[in-house]
Each structure stands twice: as structure tokens, then as C-alpha cells.
Amino acid sequence: MLARMQSKTRVAIVFGGQSTEHEISILSARNVLAALDRSRFEPLLIGIDKQGRWLLQDAARLLESARDPRLVRIEAGAPFPRDLLAAGPAADAAERIDVIFPVLHGTLGEDGTLQGLFEIAGIPYVGAGVLGSAIGMDKDVAKRLLREAGVAVTDFLTLRIERFEADPRGACARLASLGLPVFTKPANAGSSVGIRKVTDAAGLEDAIRFAFQFDTKVLVETAVSAREIELGVLGGNPPSVSVAGEIVVRHPDGFYSYDAKYLDESSARLELPARLSPDELTRAQAMAARAFEVLECEGMARVDLFLKPDGTLLVNEINTIPGFTAISMYPKLWALSGIPPTMLISRLIDLALERGRRRAALRRSLGT
């Protein structure tokens, strides 16, 4: 199954994983595979199931899989021999992996853990490195770095589970400065998993406890009255920023929740492109590029902004492995910007290979 065609670059698409976004990752991998330029690249599919097993997957079965996250799963398959990763560039030419395209959303995939494994293996990979991945995943750290760099963010406070459990009422009282409503969010999660909008003080403790089910650190953020604007960033020197899109939410949750994103097609509308003035678009693109730089990102990212009625822009969050599902903004924004999915995937792989060559040329010792 690992036999290869010598003329093509072997791309290992790694997906699934042990996070709450497991199913969304499968949907993203399906679309990355569908868009892959088979004249240049040979895919190798590696699915990580919820138990952490690495299993080879069949391309035809993945392409035929359902588009509903409730119906997809990692198929039973032959174990992937992970010693091939350990062998890295020294692997036999018939077995080596040239580049990895990780499509793992959330913890143990988007947070720098797998990126560290790929670095040790010496295999180029798409997207942010270890540091950028870890920063981008942690909403608390990302917002603190952006604020330090003078990039506007929403007002927030951070809770850690040990201190919260020691005095829940006192912790909730200290959040009064944020006002109401607020959003409670796991610091390390995506796809709106674990998020609640709290409109009264009575519901605050329960919402925080719910968020703590998904992480040991929780953000409580002031809810702002604003339009939700998203932009795609594509690495390069300098990075490129796409046109903007807007999410218009009509879901009962009152925000772009997991259900609104993936389960209820009528609950949200994507405005592509967003109806922005030339000045608003220029400022939004500049802010997205600045956030990408400050947070040490590479390759790709989706930057989510708030546009307030007075024209003020705030960074909501950054996503270093944005979704590639049928409804995901990142590929849609680039298609609208003149880069269709196949070209986008090829560009991301080329960027990974370029970075791999640069890193391979670095000196690792002072000896000759």
C-alpha cells in the first residue's frame, strides 16, 4: 500500500485525531484530497482514530463518505508504520514521505504537538510551526500577545480550574468588570465547542463549568455588538490576505455555535464577499496580516475579526489549521480571491517544501 510513483511528491494527509473536532477533521481531509493535483502529488491517507491509532485509509472510501459530521468516522485499516516518520528523510525512497498535510483541528493536532513530531522526523509539513501552532491554539496566550503588540482584542479574563474550584463564587464575582452578556470559552478548543453565551449572572457558573469540561483554562470575554468578519492569510514573503467574508447568524444559540456551523444549514449565512468599504477592507486585511505575524504563523491561517458599528476592528481569534469542509470560509475566501482549491492546496504544499529546504540548510552544530 506504501509503494509509490517516483515522479510525484508523496503527500501524507493526516486527519481525525483525539479532539472534539475529530469529525470536522475528516470532512476537511475529504476536501483536501478531492482538490489535490494528482498530476503532481501522490496522496497517502493516515487517519488517527479516537483511541490514537494511526490507520491507513482508502482514498475512494474517503471521497465517497458522508458530508454530515454525525455520519463520518475513521475506517478500520492497516496500521500506519510510524517508524517511517522516525526514519524521516533517511527512509527508503519507496516508502518515504515527502511532505505532510495535517488537517487535524483542535488539541493533539493543531496545538504544536504533532508539529513537534514532524520536526523531529525532519519531514516538511503544511502550516504553522510548533510555536505558532501552540500560540494560535491557546486563545488566552494569543490575545495577550496581540494586546502586547498593540493589536486590539475583546476584553477578557482567564480562569484556571484549580483556582476556580477553590472559590467558584469569588471567581464569578471577579468577572463583574466584564459586564453582561459574556462568552465563556475553553482556551484550547475550536469549532465553537464548549462555548456558551451568558446573558445573566445566574447562568455564569454553570457555563464556566461546561467550558472546563473541554480544557483546564477558560476565557470569559465581553460580548460585543459587531459584525463577524473573516479573512484568509496565505504564507509567503510577504503573506497574502484574501478578500473578507461575513457570517450572519440566525441560530437560537445567538452566535456561530457548533450546531449553527455544521448541523443546521439555515441558521447562518455567509456573505461572500463581505459588504465592506474600501477603507474597512484595507484595515481588516492589515490587521489580519499583523495578527499572522505577531502570532508566529506560517503557511496558512484564518483570522476572525469583529467590526463594531463605529468602525473599530478587534481580533476575535486565529485558526492555524482552518477548516476545509464544504462550508468552510478559508477555501471559499481564496476561491473568491482568484485562487481555486487545487491551486490553493498546491501552494500550501509548495510553501511547506520551501520551508523544509530552508530549515534543512540551517547549521545544527559548530563543527565542520
Buried (B, 14 or more C-beta within 10 A) or exposed (E): EBEBEEEBBBBBBBBBBBBBBBBBBBBBBBBBBBBBBEEBBBBBBBBBBEEEBBBBBEBEEBEEBEEEBEEBBBBEBEEBEEEBBEBBEEBEEEBBBBBBBBBBBBBBBBBBBBBBBBBEBBBBBBBBBBBBBBBBBBBBBBBBBBBEEEBBBBBBBBBBBEEBEEEBEEBBEEBEEBEBBBBBBBBBBBBBBBBBBBEEEEBBBEBBBBBBEBBEBBBBBBBBEBBBBBBBBBBEEEBBBBBBBBBEBEBEBBBBBBBBBBEBEEBBEBBBBBEBEEEBBEBBBEBBBBBBBBBBBBBBBBBBBBBEEEEEBBBBBBBBBBBBBEBBBBBBBBBBBEBEBBBBBBBBBBBBBBBBEEEEEEEEEEEE
